[in-house]
C-alpha cells in the first residue's frame, strides 16, 4: 500500500509537471467559416489609425500640445489635465489623475434634466431622485445659467454591456444651453475626484462657446 | 490477597502496530469520513449557503464576477460581500464543495451503501445526483459562452466570446476576408509575457511569432523601455500592461507579433491589441492578409435574425420592466425558417445552443435612440443533463416510495390478519 501511495504521488506530480508551461509551437491547418461578424476592417491602416482610430490619444500634456484639438467650446482646465480628441458626444474632453483614469467631458443632448440625472443614478445603481430632490441639489453656473451638481459613488455600470468599475465616482453638472440639455460628466477614482472637486466645478463654470 | 497490578493503558497511538496496519487504518478512517452521511449533510448545507450568498451578491457585482468568485475552480475560500461590507465568514468555493460531494456520493451513496433489490430506488437516485454533479463538471470545463448583439432586422451566424482572445489571420480579396485562420483561444488563456508562441499556418506563406502576451494592455505613445509592465517601442508606440479588471470581459489582450515568411525573411514586429480599430495589413507574395488580436468568434450552425424587439421601463424611470425578442432561425442547408420568442427567463434552446435574453441597450447609450437586444449564447455539451438527472432521481425515489409502500401494506395486512385470527380465537 505504501508503494502504491508513493507511486500515485509521483504519477500525480509528473502529470502536474507535464501540464506546466505553455506550448511554444502550434500549427493551424483549417480555416474557420467567414461569418457575419467578420468585417474586412480598414486595409493598410497606419499605427495611429489602428490604435486610436486615426486620432492619437494624448498621454502627456506635451503630446497633447503637439496636436491641436478642434472644439466649438473653450474652458480653463486645471493644471495637469490632458486635452483629448473631441467626439460627437464629447464636445470638450479631458483626462486627468495619476494614471489618467479620470475623465471629464461636456455633452449637449435632448431630454429633461431629471431623466438625465436618474440615468446617471442608474449607472451607479443608486436610488433615483425626485423633482423635489433635484431642486435641493447644490448649484453652479454652466454657460452662465444655474445648473445642478450631481454626485454618486459605487459600482459604475455605464461603460457598455456588462462592464463595471467597482469603486467609481461621478461629479456631474446638468444645465441648459441653447435649448439643449448641457451635461458635464466627470468620472474617476473617488479620491481623485474629491481631491479636485473645487477645481472641477470651477472648470465647469468656465466652459463657454468658442468665439 | 494481593491486588493484581492495574492493567497498563496504552493510548492507541502508542501501540506499535505494523506499518501496513497503520496505513490500512488511516485509509479506512479516510474512507469512513468521505462516505459519511454527516459530510454529505455539511456539504449540502454549504452549497445552499453559497448559492444564497452568490444570488444576493450577483445583484450588486454582476453575474460574471460573482459566478467566478463563488463557483470557479480557482475559488478555494470565498468571503461574502453584501450591503457594502465584506463578511468575516470564510466559505469553501462551490466547485470544490461539489467535487467533494461527488466523491462523498460515490463512496457513501454507491460503494458503501447497502445493495440489493430493496435498495435499488435509493441507488438509482444517488446515481441521478452523481450524474447531475458530473454534468456540472462537464459544463464547467467544456461549455462555451458568447454574445450576440442585434438591432431589429439585423442577423448573425456567429457569437463572440466574452473573455477568450485569439490571434486571427484573414486572407483578403478586395478588402474582404476570404479565408480566416483563428488560433484556438485555449493557447492564450494561461499564456504570459514570457511564453512566446510560433504559429504555423499550413496554407499560408508565413509563420507568426507571438511574444509578450498580455491579458490586459493598452498602447501608449513614446518610449516604454524602463517602465514597469512596458514592452519595447516600435515606431514610437509600446504596449503597456495594465491590471486585469475584476470583470475580465473588460480586458483587452495585446502582444507583439512578427511575420516570418516561408523563405526566412523576418519582418518588423508590430503591436496588436484587442482594442485596435483596425487590423494590421500584411503583404506576402502578392497576397494580402489582415492580422489581429480579437475576442474569439464562434460560428453558429444556423442564422439568427432579430425580427422584433419589445421592451418597457418602469413608469418614470430608466429601469427595465421587461424585454423580449422575436427571432427567426434560418437553416443554411435547406433555407427553412422558424420563429422563436426569447424572454428574460425563457431562453431559446436549439441544436445544442441556448440563447438567453441577457440585456439590451441603445445606440450611443441614448434612450431616445434605437434599441438593440443582447443574447448570451451557451453551447453546453451537458445542457440536458440536469433535466435527465432530475428524472433519474425522481424515478429512483418513486421506485423506493412504491417499494416502501408495498412493504408497509404487506406488514399492515399481515398485522390485520393476525388481529382477525386472534379475535376469532377469543370468540371461540
Interface residues (C-beta under 8 A of the other chain):
Chain A: X1 X2 X5 X21 X22 X23 X24 X25 X26 X27 X28 X29 X31 X32 X33 X34 X35 X36 X37 X38 X40 X41 X42 X43 X44 X45 X47 X49 X50 X51 X52 X53 X54 X56 X57 X58 X59 X60 X63 X88 X89 X109 X110 X111 X115 X118 X119 X122 X125 X128 X155 X157 X158 X159 X161 X162 X163 X164 X166
Chain B: X19 X20 X23 X24 X27 X60 X61 X62 X64 X65 X147 X149 X155 X156 X157 X158 X160 X162 X170 X172 X175 X176 X177 X178 X179 X180 X181 X182 X183 X184 X187 X190 X191 X192 X195 X196 X197 X198 X199 X200 X201 X202 X203 X219 X220 X221 X222 X235 X236 X237 X245 X246 X247 X249 X250 X270 X271 X272 X273 X276 X277 X278 X279 X280 X281 X288 X290 X292 X297 X299 X303 X317 X318 X319 X359 X361 X364 X365 X366 X367 X368 X374
